[in-house]
């Protein structure tokens, strides 16, 4: 089942909003205020990577909240994420208890 472009955009936007609330992202972005010599390019790559992961995780959480229990393939269809990436995120979500209260 394909979702429309509008539905996809709404899901990604909601996931991004939730991701910005993430403690993990706030911790990393807050580090920029600390005077530590780091490679700015590498720092931005790390922040971008974490942001992408957080958005993807919140897309998965949103799909489960909306539809209930889903298979990896169903989540993949709803989020347009690769099944292997979904499995990796689910493992991380299970290890990180802060996400479990969102389901």
FENDA-V432724 format. One record per residue. N is the residue number from 0. RES is the residue in one small letter. NEAR is the number of other C-alpha atoms within 12 Angstrom. D_LAST is the distance of its C-alpha to the last C-alpha in Angstrom with 2 decimals. Layout:
# FENDA-V432724
n->N res->RES near->NEAR d_last->D_LAST
n->N res->RES near->NEAR d_last->D_LAST
This chain:
# FENDA-V432724
n->0 res->x near->11 d_last->22.71
n->1 res->x near->14 d_last->23.30
n->2 res->x near->18 d_last->21.67
n->3 res->x near->14 d_last->24.11
n->4 res->x near->13 d_last->24.74
n->5 res->x near->11 d_last->23.68
n->6 res->x near->17 d_last->20.24
n->7 res->x near->21 d_last->19.91
n->8 res->x near->17 d_last->21.07
n->9 res->x near->18 d_last->18.72
n->10 res->x near->30 d_last->15.65
n->11 res->x near->29 d_last->17.22
n->12 res->x near->19 d_last->18.20
n->13 res->x near->24 d_last->14.84
n->14 res->x near->28 d_last->13.47
n->15 res->x near->27 d_last->16.65
n->16 res->x near->21 d_last->16.29
n->17 res->x near->29 d_last->12.89
n->18 res->x near->29 d_last->14.56
n->19 res->x near->26 d_last->17.53
n->20 res->x near->19 d_last->15.63
n->21 res->x near->26 d_last->14.81
n->22 res->x near->18 d_last->16.80
n->23 res->x near->24 d_last->17.92
n->24 res->x near->26 d_last->19.44
n->25 res->x near->19 d_last->20.99
n->26 res->x near->17 d_last->22.58
n->27 res->x near->22 d_last->24.18
n->28 res->x near->23 d_last->25.35
n->29 res->x near->16 d_last->26.63
n->30 res->x near->19 d_last->28.77
n->31 res->x near->19 d_last->30.96
n->32 res->x near->12 d_last->32.37
n->33 res->x near->11 d_last->33.67
n->34 res->x near->8 d_last->37.13
n->35 res->x near->11 d_last->36.73
n->36 res->x near->12 d_last->38.63
n->37 res->x near->14 d_last->36.32
n->38 res->x near->11 d_last->36.81
n->39 res->x near->13 d_last->35.37
n->40 res->x near->11 d_last->34.81
n->41 res->x near->12 d_last->32.89
n->42 res->x near->19 d_last->30.84
n->43 res->x near->17 d_last->29.92
n->44 res->x near->15 d_last->29.04
n->45 res->x near->21 d_last->26.63
n->46 res->x near->24 d_last->24.99
n->47 res->x near->19 d_last->24.83
n->48 res->x near->18 d_last->23.36
n->49 res->x near->26 d_last->20.59
n->50 res->x near->29 d_last->19.92
n->51 res->x near->25 d_last->19.78
n->52 res->x near->30 d_last->17.40
n->53 res->x near->34 d_last->15.02
n->54 res->x near->31 d_last->15.36
n->55 res->x near->39 d_last->14.81
n->56 res->x near->42 d_last->11.62
n->57 res->x near->37 d_last->10.27
n->58 res->x near->39 d_last->11.83
n->59 res->x near->48 d_last->10.03
n->60 res->x near->36 d_last->6.49
n->61 res->x near->33 d_last->8.25
n->62 res->x near->36 d_last->9.85
n->63 res->x near->25 d_last->7.19
n->64 res->x near->18 d_last->5.86
n->65 res->x near->17 d_last->9.65
n->66 res->x near->15 d_last->11.01
n->67 res->x near->14 d_last->9.03
n->68 res->x near->16 d_last->10.05
n->69 res->x near->21 d_last->12.36
n->70 res->x near->18 d_last->15.17
n->71 res->x near->25 d_last->15.90
n->72 res->x near->21 d_last->18.66
n->73 res->x near->23 d_last->16.67
n->74 res->x near->36 d_last->14.30
n->75 res->x near->26 d_last->17.64
n->76 res->x near->22 d_last->19.17
n->77 res->x near->33 d_last->16.54
n->78 res->x near->36 d_last->16.45
n->79 res->x near->28 d_last->20.00
n->80 res->x near->27 d_last->19.07
n->81 res->x near->19 d_last->21.10
n->82 res->x near->21 d_last->19.67
n->83 res->x near->15 d_last->20.93
n->84 res->x near->22 d_last->19.07
n->85 res->x near->31 d_last->15.74
n->86 res->x near->21 d_last->16.55
n->87 res->x near->19 d_last->17.45
n->88 res->x near->30 d_last->14.23
n->89 res->x near->29 d_last->12.19
n->90 res->x near->17 d_last->14.72
n->91 res->x near->20 d_last->14.39
n->92 res->x near->24 d_last->10.61
n->93 res->x near->18 d_last->11.28
n->94 res->x near->12 d_last->14.23
n->95 res->x near->16 d_last->12.70
n->96 res->x near->13 d_last->10.85
n->97 res->x near->14 d_last->10.29
n->98 res->x near->26 d_last->7.37
n->99 res->x near->18 d_last->5.62
n->100 res->x near->11 d_last->5.52
n->101 res->x near->21 d_last->3.80
n->102 res->x near->21 d_last->0.00
